[in-house]
Amino acid sequence: RLIEEIRKVRVDLVHVHTPRVPLLLGYLLHRIWKVPLIVTIHERDSLALKVNRLFKRATKIIAISHEVKSRMVELGVDEKKLVVIPNMIDTNEFSPEEDANAPYRLEASSQRAFTIVCLGRADSTKVQTIEAAMKSMPEVIEMFPKAKLLIAGGGPMLCDLTKAAQKINGRDRKSV
């Protein structure tokens, strides 16, 4: 099913957050779609970083700290590919709207069709992110009626996620 969906979707870039299996899949999609591959590395040391060196082939690599960036350079990554983006939100610069009901401002056309892809293992450590994406889809669809969420991967919680997607989809349309 994933291959069928891959052939239908127009993607602007592939962004993965781990040097494990999602990186392998992300790299393959990057090659199939001929789009940039962005990899975010969260950890300084892990066996996955030492074993899976595909991250070196990424178009850009985001390190969440200068320490992680230094480690990437030690592992042979071209420093020109690296950018440091800390895992934080500067609440002095970004804060909620004064009016909590103010419409979210988007520059993109609400008629544009796009697909959000969650690629990863559906297990107890990661399922919350996928569930959050699924729960946000009704609001996303209000702004972008043609939006879809594609969940790709496996894991012990995939069956539960499939049931939740069926509830969100209802009878009229498949958005998840």
Secondary structure, DSSP 8 states (H G I E B T S, - for coil): -HHHHHHH---S-EEE--SSHHHHHHHHHHHHHT--EEEEE--SS-HHHHH-GGGGGSSEEEESSHHHHHHHHHTT--GGGEEE--S---TTT----SSTTS-----S-TT---EEEEES--STTTHHHHHHHHHHHHHHHHH-TT-EEEEE---TTHHHHHHHHHHHHTTT----
